[in-house]
């Protein structure tokens, strides 16, 4: 379902509803690059929390193994209060670096990671992407 289709429909249901464009950042600002990304291999996810965030304000990138040497990068989630700061980019880089280091191939299902790869088309990443 496309947001372009969904949002006008919501506005018709709630005439006073105003939507704002979402902020997307595919670069990693210096202050964000210093944050520690945690890799939980058991839960198959990467997480990061900015120091000023509250409990439960964790940003997450989830993946799953689809074969012995294949992973699917499934989704990213950044709490609304932290969006547009580069956290999803930081998680994407960590996950792609993991794919490279472990000599895996990957399928990308997450729209944000697709966008990150378009704007950061490093050969070490793009060589490991499968359709």
Secondary structure as UniProt FT lines:
FT   HELIX           3..13
FT   TURN            15..16
FT   HELIX           30..33
FT   STRAND          38..40
FT   TURN            41..44
FT   STRAND          45..48
FT   TURN            51..52
FT   TURN            55..56
FT   STRAND          59..67
FT   TURN            68..69
FT   STRAND          70..77
FT   HELIX           80..82
FT   TURN            83..84
FT   HELIX           87..101
FT   TURN            102..103
FT   STRAND          105..108
FT   HELIX           111..119
FT   HELIX           123..126
FT   TURN            127..128
//
